[in-house]
Amino acid sequence: MKTFKIAGFYFAGQNDAQEIKVMDGLIINREDDKRSWLIELFVDSAYEGILREHENHEDDLKVQVIITHPDNDPALFSARMRELNKLENGISVLFEGKLMQMRTEYAKQVLSDLVQEGLEGDDLIDTFSTYLKKRINTPSVKRT
């Protein structure tokens, strides 16, 4: 198993990402035959309502995790919440998920959106390239 520090966490929406500020967190590549990962977060109690909304979600959630350093690209996971525990100073949350190929999935999403908007030819290529360079619809991490 390989363990990494979490530098950012987001619930990925269709057109945006909802940040959950992490006080501390680890992500573990279990290196098993299922290619599963464990994502453990420690967050402020203020996020309890948002987290409870996702607690019994029947479908997998799309979450984005920035691993190790805030400047890294977020990795996209398909995950399910396994545990949510209120602690004295915050909330501990455990997800189990599978890594999706971030660049491929993001590129597919962008291309699909642009085609639905009716772009084609050079306009499609130029706009697609701009979106990929600017990473539109992926979280941008602000340094404090």
Protein Blocks (a to p, Z undefined) as FASTA:
>chain_A
ZZdddfbdcdddfkbccddddfbdcdddekpakopacddddddfklmmmmmmmmmgmbdc
dddddehiakbccdddddddfbdcddfklccdddddddddfklmmmmmmmmmmmmnopah
jllmmmmmmmmmnogoiacdddZZ
